[in-house]
Amino acid sequence: MPHAPIPPPPSTDAAHHGLRSDIDWAAVAQELHGLNLITTPRQRRQLSRDFYWYSPILTEQLADCTADLVVRPSTEAEVRRIAAVAARHRLPLTVRGGGTGNYGQCVPLVGGLVLDTTEMLRVLDIQSGRCTVQAGARLHDIELAVRETGQALRMWPSTWRVATVAGFIAGGFGGVGSTTHGVLRDSGNLLRCRVVTVEDPPQLIELHGDEIQQVHHAYGTNGIITEVELALSPAVDWVHVIALFPRYRQVLDCAQACGGGAVHCFLLSAVDARFAPYYAPLAAHFPHDASRHALFAMVAPDSLAAFGEQVAAHGGQVSLSMSEPELEAAALPPAYECAYNHTTLQVLKSDRGYSYLQVAYPQPFEPALVERQMARWEAHCPGEVWQHQEFARMHGADATFGLVLVRWRGAERMYELVADIEADGCTIFDPHALTIEDGGMKTIDGAQIAFKRRADPLGLMNPGKTRGWTPAMARTAEDA
Ligand SMILES: Cc1cc2nc3c(=O)[nH]c(=O)nc-3n(C[C@H](O)[C@H](O)[C@H](O)COP(=O)(O)OP(=O)(O)OC[C@H]3O[C@@H](n4cnc5c(N)ncnc54)[C@H](O)[C@@H]3O)c2cc1C
């Protein structure tokens, strides 16, 4: 069976990326004296990792990538000092937030300096409809602060207890809340950010509104985000609901009927029955005999009746309906930890024999397509692919994304499956690829590269993560 082109392995050689490898690290450390420097090999190694281990391909490729030095600033002034030192010494510089990215986004391919932002954690200001925070503030901490004012974040990744706001902007896409508010790229969600350039002396650039697209999902290749202003919405005490259905098609139909604002939901996540045994604490609500498929949802209290009507109309039954404090008291996980890439995580925690693919379906979404794919795969490769779809909004329209679990049978088989899914008109956001372009974006973003010329004129930032910077990197997988 033909397979899609497998992205070539990355080069971990500094010279390949136009960078020096003869760096005098003792002199660098001296110039950074007084800052919070991390030098022990074990910590450097730990702070050079993210969740790339979801991919056996990346696990092999990134095993030896380790920072030479890690620095943890707590103010923008310290970031500027670090940026100037990086420019003077021509240091490869990789910014790291919580390190929860899935594709080795913050892994320093050629070593060098890792700038860890997690001490830049202050919530600076909260106003009606907006808040300003330092880049390394964790999203859950920001939520706790803004909740005090009756407001809430519009969206966050299911990793929000660890993930930082700038990591979400530079590495993420959307997440819990995207059912209501669309994705990060949608106008009005990101209001302003401050970016420090890597040159000597560093400049400070303020980006407003849609200008932020220049650094959004750019994997920290074009400037160091130091401060972010986010839009807020009125807080809702979401009810976490599980509804069970005998057939997967019913889950998809129900989620589609509830989406697009028809029912006020913050999360709508369809999960294949085969995941159930991995959701141990939920045995009473998502049966471990894999007899029922599940819809995990976060529903506004005043929409519970409408949600229940849709569930019943599609042949399902609500098996759990609790507020977050009630879930906590019952030691049950919130719905969002059963959704997005937490669904994959539940399985991988106990069985590393799986990996996954990210799928964007043609719009308008047709549940029949997933039903056909399920039937095809169950006929030819039973048990190899388990279904999981997220129902969101993007650019003002409904958007459905799959994070399908795949039994690992080697890279060739994974890319056969990619070709198979693409033949159905779907787009793969490849979680086994290291560059922005081979992952989700598919083409080099000229605006982001133009901004890189301004914010990282020496090409030091996160080398090897964009195909847009050097001619060697610009070659496509087919050329390689
Ligand atoms: C279980 C699980 C669930 C997930 N769910 C979601 C989800 O729902 N939605 C989603 O979008 N993602 C999701 N992710 C991916 C990831 O958790 C999020 O994108 C998260 O927001 C990344 O934040 P972080 O602080 O961990 O970033 P990191 O992983 O530390 O960094 C991500 C990227 O941002 C860059 N970066 C970090 N800080 C800065 C800065 N200050 N300036 C410039 N660049 C910077 C880094 O260089 C890197 O390229 C999930 C991952 C896992 C493991």
The ligand as a Gaussian input file, in Angstrom:
#p B3LYP/6-31G(d) Opt

LIG

0 1
 C       -2.156000      15.601000      27.553000
 C       -1.966000      16.759000      26.616000
 C       -3.071000      17.510000      26.245000
 C       -2.918000      18.617000      25.383000
 N       -4.029000      19.335000      25.011000
 C       -3.876000      20.387000      24.178000
 C       -4.999000      21.149000      23.766000
 O       -6.135000      20.908000      24.185000
 N       -4.780000      22.181000      22.919000
 C       -3.532000      22.527000      22.496000
 O       -3.403000      23.492000      21.721000
 N       -2.453000      21.837000      22.884000
 C       -2.591000      20.786000      23.703000
 N       -1.486000      20.099000      24.115000
 C       -0.155000      20.583000      23.772000
 C        0.406000      21.561000      24.868000
 O        0.063000      21.085000      26.143000
 C       -0.164000      22.958000      24.741000
 O        0.021000      23.496000      23.470000
 C        0.430000      23.905000      25.803000
 O       -0.281000      25.098000      25.783000
 C        1.885000      24.215000      25.622000
 O        2.279000      25.079000      26.663000
 P        3.685000      24.900000      27.395000
 O        3.864000      26.020000      28.337000
 O        3.810000      23.545000      27.957000
 O        4.633000      25.099000      26.137000
 P        6.026000      24.398000      25.794000
 O        5.781000      22.963000      25.462000
 O        7.013000      24.690000      26.843000
 O        6.408000      25.205000      24.479000
 C        5.626000      25.115000      23.325000
 C        6.281000      25.963000      22.240000
 O        6.153000      27.334000      22.580000
 C        7.425000      27.959000      22.588000
 N        7.404000      28.953000      23.674000
 C        7.132000      28.738000      24.980000
 N        7.170000      29.888000      25.661000
 C        7.495000      30.855000      24.768000
 C        7.722000      32.262000      24.867000
 N        7.628000      32.908000      26.032000
 N        8.044000      32.944000      23.739000
 C        8.164000      32.307000      22.540000
 N        7.963000      30.979000      22.400000
 C        7.636000      30.267000      23.498000
 C        8.429000      26.849000      22.818000
 O        9.703000      27.176000      22.268000
 C        7.779000      25.710000      22.068000
 O        8.102000      25.764000      20.709000
 C       -1.637000      18.967000      24.929000
 C       -0.523000      18.209000      25.305000
 C       -0.680000      17.110000      26.142000
 C        0.535000      16.345000      26.558000

